[in-house]
Amino acid sequence: MNTQTLIDEMPEEDAIVEYLRRHPKFFSRHENLLAILEIPHQQKGSAVSLVERQLIVLRDENQQLQRKLDNLIAIAKQNEILNQRIQRLISVLAAAISADEFFNRLYGTLHKEFGTDAVVVKLFDIPNPVLAGRQEFVEYDAQVFTLFETLLSTNHPSCGRLSHVQTDYLFPNSRIASAVLIPLGVPKANGILAMGSNDVSRFHAGMGTDLLKYMGDLISHLLKPWLRGGV
């Protein structure tokens, strides 16, 4: 069965659509039709010519493309700002001369650069004896497994609202409404960096996390020497 036969057997409207699709230059050969064809306007109810309708469609498509471009530009600007913040953080941490200074700089810089209301670090490896008493080091128990097993197993940051039990564990007696959770440890996650905000919209699920993962990896590498025996 040839193409023409298939078209002939189609419902009349479908056959016309298929014919025009297969002959895109039809209106180039019959320009007089463009002046008399009218298409009902979807919103106003009045009729517009085919050329006017094409212009409307093109304008709508251009507006959609412009919105997508604007969104991409906004994301690029946000990523550039985030990258600069990460660079300043890493520079500050690399200059630390003690574990106490490292953690103090970590908390202070994250508060300043990311505008957070709370920063918490939980590490599940047993540290050298000098650091054993620090609040950052906790046992990896059943509670931790239940609350953060998915985060640690995927080893990828998450953003948005936490469950009540996660909030109580990381930010007790606080008004934290949204947070970023970043796994710490390379190649295997063995800790969490949590940044919280009282603003429910500050950290949301639609945020990009690639640069946050990069930041977590850098912090993990800089933290290693202090875990092995630095003071």
BANU-715631 format. One record per residue: residue number from 1; y, x, z of N, C-alpha, C in turn. Coordinates in steps of 0.02 Angstrom, whole numbers, plus 50000, padded with zeros to 5 digits. Atoms other than C-alpha are relative to their C-alpha. Example, Ala and Ser with C-alpha at 12.3 -4.5 7.8 and 13.67 -1.06 7.14 Angstrom:
2
semi n_y n_x n_z ca_y ca_x ca_z c_y c_x c_z
1 49941 50045 50000 49775 50615 50390 50060 50045 50000 $
2 49941 49958 49997 49947 50684 50357 50055 49961 50037 $
This chain:
231
semi n_y n_x n_z ca_y ca_x ca_z c_y c_x c_z
1 49941 50043 50000 50000 50000 50000 50062 50044 50000 $
2 49942 49957 50005 50164 50077 49946 50057 49974 50045 $
3 49944 50016 49955 50330 50077 50039 50033 49935 49981 $
4 49967 50061 50022 50406 49939 49932 49960 49938 50020 $
5 50042 50057 49981 50258 49826 49966 50007 49985 50074 $
6 49990 50010 49928 50278 49854 50153 50065 49966 50015 $
7 49935 50031 49990 50461 49809 50142 49999 49927 49979 $
8 50004 50068 50024 50422 49654 50041 49965 49954 50049 $
9 50038 50041 49953 50302 49594 50175 50034 49993 50067 $
10 49963 50005 49937 50428 49617 50316 50040 49935 50002 $
11 49951 50054 49995 50535 49475 50384 50064 50022 49965 $
12 49942 49983 50041 50694 49466 50282 50049 50048 50035 $
13 49951 49958 49964 50808 49542 50415 49974 50071 50009 $
14 50030 49933 49991 50689 49686 50453 49997 50038 49934 $
15 50004 49967 50065 50668 49720 50268 50068 50028 49980 $
16 49933 49975 50015 50857 49735 50248 50016 50063 50040 $
17 49988 49941 49956 50868 49854 50396 49962 50060 49974 $
18 50041 49945 50024 50726 49960 50328 50027 50026 49934 $
19 49973 49978 50065 50802 49963 50153 50062 50042 50010 $
20 49938 49962 49988 50972 50021 50219 49985 50067 50033 $
21 50019 49938 49967 50887 50150 50327 49974 50051 49950 $
22 50029 49956 50050 50796 50221 50177 50049 50017 49944 $
23 49950 49987 50052 50951 50215 50068 50069 50006 50034 $
24 49938 49993 49962 51094 50282 50176 50063 50003 49957 $
25 49942 49997 50044 51208 50301 50024 50014 49933 49965 $
26 49992 50065 50032 51197 50117 49980 50073 49978 49998 $
27 49931 50023 49997 51375 50078 50037 50047 50048 49963 $
28 49960 49955 50041 51440 50232 49947 50001 49976 49928 $
29 50005 50026 50068 51381 50152 49785 50029 49930 49994 $
30 49975 50069 50001 51445 49980 49836 50058 49994 50051 $
31 49945 49998 49952 51610 50016 49924 50036 49933 50006 $
32 49966 50064 49997 51677 49843 49882 49972 49956 50056 $
33 50029 50039 49946 51557 49771 50010 50032 50015 50068 $
34 49971 49980 49936 51640 49868 50150 50061 49958 50017 $
35 49938 50037 49989 51799 49768 50127 49987 49927 50019 $
36 50012 50072 49988 51716 49597 50140 49949 49987 50056 $
37 50047 50009 49945 51577 49626 50267 50037 49995 50066 $
38 49970 50008 49935 51625 49565 50440 49946 49998 50053 $
39 50047 49999 49944 51540 49594 50607 50034 49970 50060 $
40 49968 50030 49940 51576 49485 50760 50012 50053 50053 $
41 49983 49954 49946 51664 49582 50897 49965 49977 50063 $
42 50042 50019 49944 51553 49586 51050 50041 49971 50059 $
43 49962 50021 49942 51694 49559 51175 50051 49946 49983 $
44 49945 50046 50015 51837 49467 51089 49977 49939 49961 $
45 50024 50057 50038 51732 49352 50980 50027 49996 49930 $
46 49973 49999 50068 51835 49391 50826 49959 50046 49956 $
47 50039 49960 50047 51766 49472 50670 50039 50063 49981 $
48 49970 49937 50022 51798 49652 50618 49962 50024 49939 $
49 50033 49973 50059 51759 49743 50457 49949 50052 50021 $
50 50051 49950 49986 51612 49861 50446 50032 50067 50016 $
51 49966 49936 49987 51730 50010 50438 50031 50001 50070 $
52 49971 50003 49934 51822 49951 50594 49945 50005 50054 $
53 50055 49997 49952 51656 49926 50682 49974 50072 50006 $
54 50022 49931 49998 51602 50102 50634 50049 50043 50041 $
55 49950 49963 49962 51765 50169 50705 49994 49986 50075 $
56 50010 50018 49929 51735 50074 50867 49940 50037 50029 $
57 50061 49966 49977 51559 50145 50880 50013 50074 50009 $
58 49985 49929 49995 51620 50321 50844 50045 50016 50059 $
59 49956 49989 49944 51758 50304 50971 49962 49997 50066 $
60 50041 50006 49939 51634 50245 51104 49956 50061 50009 $
61 50043 49941 49996 51517 50389 51063 50040 50061 50020 $
62 49958 49943 49982 51660 50513 51074 50020 49997 50073 $
63 49982 50007 49930 51711 50443 51242 49941 50019 50045 $
64 50059 49981 49962 51533 50461 51305 49989 50075 50000 $
65 50007 49928 50005 51524 50639 51241 50053 50036 50042 $
66 49947 49970 49960 51691 50678 51323 49985 49996 50074 $
67 50019 50006 49929 51630 50611 51489 49946 50049 50018 $
68 50054 49951 49987 51473 50718 51476 50029 50071 50003 $
69 49970 49934 50000 51578 50870 51433 50041 50011 50063 $
70 49960 49994 49938 51697 50837 51578 49954 50011 50060 $
71 50048 49992 49945 51546 50822 51693 49972 50071 50002 $
72 50027 49932 50004 51474 50987 51631 50052 50051 50022 $
73 49946 49955 49979 51642 51073 51655 50009 49998 50075 $
74 49992 50007 49928 51656 51004 51831 49943 50035 50037 $
75 50058 49967 49969 51480 51065 51874 50008 50076 49994 $
76 49990 49928 50008 51520 51237 51802 50052 50027 50048 $
77 49949 49979 49952 51677 51248 51908 49973 50001 50071 $
78 50029 50003 49933 51582 51195 52063 49952 50058 50011 $
79 50047 49944 49995 51447 51325 52028 50036 50066 50007 $
80 49961 49938 49996 51578 51460 52004 50028 50008 50070 $
81 49973 49997 49932 51659 51417 52171 49944 50016 50049 $
82 50056 49987 49956 51489 51414 52256 49976 50072 49994 $
83 50021 49931 50010 51442 51581 52179 50047 50049 50035 $
84 49951 49957 49966 51603 51659 52245 49990 49998 50076 $
85 50013 50007 49928 51566 51591 52419 49938 50040 50021 $
86 50061 49963 49985 51391 51663 52413 50012 50075 49999 $
87 49985 49929 50004 51457 51832 52360 50037 50024 50062 $
88 49963 49981 49939 51579 51835 52507 49954 50000 50060 $
89 50048 50003 49945 51440 51783 52626 49955 50061 50001 $
90 50046 49943 50003 51321 51918 52567 50036 50065 50016 $
91 49961 49940 49985 51458 52050 52575 50011 50007 50075 $
92 49989 49998 49927 51494 52004 52755 49935 50016 50037 $
93 50064 49989 49966 51310 52001 52806 49976 50072 49990 $
94 50023 49932 50014 51273 52168 52722 50035 50052 50043 $
95 49962 49952 49960 51405 52251 52831 49984 49995 50075 $
96 50018 50008 49930 51327 52192 52995 49963 50062 50026 $
97 50031 49940 49972 51273 52334 53110 49952 49983 50057 $
98 50048 50021 49949 51167 52233 53232 49976 49930 49984 $
99 50027 50067 50011 51060 52077 53235 50048 49947 50027 $
100 49952 50048 49972 51186 51990 53348 50058 49990 49952 $
101 49944 50004 50047 51325 52031 53226 49979 49964 49936 $
102 50025 50034 50060 51218 51973 53080 50002 49924 50009 $
103 50002 50072 49990 51189 51801 53154 50070 49971 50012 $
104 49932 50024 49988 51368 51783 53215 50039 49995 49934 $
105 49966 50002 50065 51433 51826 53042 49972 49945 49955 $
106 50032 50052 50039 51308 51709 52962 50029 49932 50018 $
107 49975 50065 49978 51363 51561 53067 50075 49992 49984 $
108 49928 50005 50009 51549 51599 53059 50020 49994 49926 $
109 49983 50002 50071 51553 51629 52871 49979 49935 49967 $
110 50022 50064 50028 51452 51474 52829 50046 49943 50022 $
111 49952 50050 49977 51568 51369 52937 50063 50003 49958 $
112 49937 49990 50036 51719 51442 52848 49994 49984 49926 $
113 50006 50005 50073 51657 51449 52668 49975 49931 49977 $
114 50030 50062 50022 51559 51286 52663 50027 49939 50038 $
115 49970 50056 49965 51662 51179 52782 49951 49957 50037 $
116 50052 50037 49965 51512 51130 52886 50021 49985 50072 $
117 49989 50016 49929 51514 51047 53057 49947 50031 50044 $
118 50053 49968 49961 51354 51133 53112 49957 50043 49954 $
119 50046 49955 50035 51244 51278 53058 49945 50019 50048 $
120 50058 49985 49958 51069 51304 53126 49951 50041 49961 $
121 50054 49960 50029 50937 51435 53091 49939 49994 50045 $
122 50063 50002 49964 50756 51411 53141 49951 50045 49963 $
123 50047 49952 50029 50634 51554 53111 49934 49995 50038 $
124 50065 50013 49970 50448 51536 53142 49956 50062 50006 $
125 50037 49937 49990 50391 51718 53136 50015 50028 50069 $
126 49989 49967 49935 50368 51812 53299 50041 50063 49987 $
127 49957 49942 50014 50512 51938 53301 49982 50060 50042 $
128 50009 49943 49956 50520 52109 53377 50024 49980 50069 $
129 49985 50021 49931 50535 52102 53568 50074 49994 50015 $
130 49928 50002 49986 50722 52134 53565 50030 49933 49983 $
131 49973 50063 50023 50753 51971 53472 49963 49939 50027 $
132 50044 50055 49980 50620 51866 53557 50036 49945 50038 $
133 49965 50050 49960 50745 51778 53669 50052 49960 49963 $
134 49947 50035 50037 50862 51720 53532 49979 49929 49983 $
135 50014 50071 50011 50876 51533 53502 49973 49985 49930 $
136 50022 50013 50069 50837 51552 53316 49924 50000 49994 $
137 50073 49991 50008 50654 51594 53348 49963 49946 50039 $
138 50039 50054 49969 50539 51447 53383 49929 50002 49973 $
139 50070 50001 50020 50354 51415 53372 49989 49951 49943 $
140 50019 50045 50054 50283 51341 53214 49943 49956 50026 $
141 50049 50044 49969 50197 51195 53298 49990 49936 49958 $
142 50015 50062 50036 50136 51022 53248 50064 49961 49983 $
143 49938 50036 50013 50312 50951 53262 50036 50029 49938 $
144 49968 49968 50058 50385 51078 53140 49962 49984 49937 $
145 50041 50015 50059 50240 51049 53021 50014 49929 49975 $
146 49989 50070 50019 50267 50861 53023 50069 49990 49969 $
147 49931 50012 50021 50456 50871 52999 50018 50038 49936 $
148 49974 49957 50054 50472 51012 52872 49946 50030 49956 $
149 50055 49972 50040 50302 51043 52791 50016 49998 49925 $
150 49984 50006 50072 50362 50979 52621 50052 50051 49980 $
151 49947 49952 50015 50520 51085 52625 49972 50071 49996 $
152 50025 49932 49996 50426 51243 52674 49947 50013 49946 $
153 50052 49989 50050 50281 51216 52554 50028 50005 49930 $
154 49968 49995 50066 50394 51188 52403 50047 50059 49996 $
155 49954 49942 49996 50511 51328 52461 50062 49988 49956 $
156 49941 50017 50040 50658 51238 52381 50047 49958 50042 $
157 49952 50036 49958 50819 51172 52462 50000 49925 49986 $
158 49990 50072 50007 50851 50988 52491 50068 49981 50028 $
159 49934 50022 49978 51015 50896 52513 49999 49925 50011 $
160 49994 50071 49989 51061 50727 52582 49993 49981 50074 $
161 50007 50025 49931 51028 50622 52736 49932 50020 50028 $
162 50062 49982 49966 50897 50679 52860 49972 49939 50036 $
163 50029 50052 49957 50776 50570 52955 50028 50009 50070 $
164 49974 49996 49932 50824 50532 53134 49966 50056 50040 $
165 50037 49949 49962 50689 50646 53202 50019 50070 49976 $
166 49977 49935 50026 50743 50790 53087 50069 50017 50028 $
167 49933 49989 49973 50923 50768 53144 49997 50018 50074 $
168 50007 49986 49928 50872 50764 53327 49973 50070 50012 $
169 50029 49934 49991 50771 50922 53304 50050 50056 49984 $
170 49954 49947 50022 50902 51024 53210 50068 49995 50032 $
171 49932 50010 49976 51064 50948 53273 50001 49950 50057 $
172 50001 50048 49944 51034 50866 53442 50070 49985 50026 $
173 49936 50021 49971 51177 50767 53519 50059 50012 49954 $
174 49947 49989 50049 51279 50778 53360 50012 49935 49960 $
175 49985 50057 50044 51356 50658 53232 49986 50019 49927 $
176 50016 49977 50067 51279 50746 53082 49973 49942 49958 $
177 50019 50056 50044 51265 50622 52938 49968 50022 49935 $
178 50032 49973 50060 51213 50734 52793 49990 50074 50010 $
179 50017 49930 49988 51140 50907 52777 49969 50032 49939 $
180 50036 49959 50049 51075 51047 52668 49947 50039 50039 $
181 50054 49961 49970 50907 51123 52714 49977 50052 49950 $
182 50017 49944 50044 50871 51294 52640 49942 50040 50031 $
183 50055 49960 49974 50702 51378 52664 50019 50074 50003 $
184 49989 49928 49993 50711 51558 52726 49932 50035 50000 $
185 50061 49961 50003 50581 51692 52694 49977 50010 49928 $
186 50025 49984 50066 50516 51779 52539 49940 50047 50007 $
187 50008 50053 50051 50395 51762 52457 49981 49932 50029 $
188 50022 50063 49969 50334 51630 52581 50053 49979 50051 $
189 49950 50026 49953 50454 51519 52677 49972 50000 50071 $
190 50020 50000 49930 50445 51547 52864 50059 49985 50046 $
191 49942 50019 49961 50611 51476 52922 50044 49952 49962 $
192 49954 50049 50029 50752 51354 52889 50071 50018 50018 $
193 49928 49999 49989 50939 51370 52869 50026 49930 49987 $
194 49976 50068 50006 51020 51201 52900 50076 49999 50009 $
195 49927 50011 49995 51203 51158 52866 50012 49925 50002 $
196 49989 50071 49992 51261 50989 52928 50073 49981 49998 $
197 49932 50026 50002 51414 50881 52905 50002 49930 50031 $
198 49991 50067 49973 51481 50728 52995 50016 49949 49945 $
199 49984 50042 50058 51529 50660 52824 49935 49984 49962 $
200 50063 50019 50032 51385 50562 52748 49998 50018 49926 $
201 49998 49983 50071 51443 50604 52571 50009 50075 49986 $
202 49988 49928 50010 51471 50790 52600 49942 50034 49964 $
203 50060 49973 50032 51293 50839 52554 49958 49941 49976 $
204 50036 50058 50027 51201 50720 52439 49943 50023 49954 $
205 50061 49983 50036 51037 50714 52343 50014 50022 49928 $
206 49985 49981 50069 51124 50737 52175 50028 50070 49992 $
207 49972 49933 50004 51188 50910 52217 49951 50048 49969 $
208 50043 49947 50027 51122 51060 52122 49977 50046 50055 $
209 50028 49958 49946 51010 51172 52225 49980 50070 49977 $
210 50021 49934 50024 50977 51324 52114 50038 50057 50035 $
211 49961 49948 49968 51120 51426 52187 49986 50002 50075 $
212 50018 50001 49929 51073 51370 52363 49934 50037 50011 $
213 50064 49962 49996 50896 51436 52332 50014 50074 49994 $
214 49981 49930 50009 50973 51599 52272 50031 50027 50064 $
215 49969 49978 49938 51079 51609 52429 49948 50009 50055 $
216 50053 49994 49950 50927 51577 52539 49958 50062 49991 $
217 50040 49940 50014 50830 51716 52454 50038 50063 50021 $
218 49959 49942 49982 50974 51839 52478 50005 50008 50075 $
219 49997 49998 49927 50993 51795 52661 49933 50024 50028 $
220 50067 49981 49977 50805 51814 52684 49990 50075 49993 $
221 50007 49928 50011 50808 51990 52611 50042 50040 50049 $
222 49956 49965 49953 50956 52042 52719 49977 49993 50072 $
223 50024 50012 49932 50872 51970 52873 49939 50042 50018 $
224 50063 49965 49988 50710 52066 52852 50006 50062 50045 $
225 49996 49940 49958 50767 52233 52927 50009 49985 50074 $
226 49988 50017 49930 50826 52148 53087 49937 49970 50031 $
227 50062 50029 49974 50660 52055 53105 49949 50055 50014 $
228 50049 49946 49991 50563 52218 53088 50014 50044 50059 $
229 49987 49956 49943 50652 52306 53227 50071 50018 50011 $
230 49930 49986 49989 50839 52310 53209 50025 49966 50063 $
231 49972 50029 49939 50947 52271 53361 50073 49981 49988 $
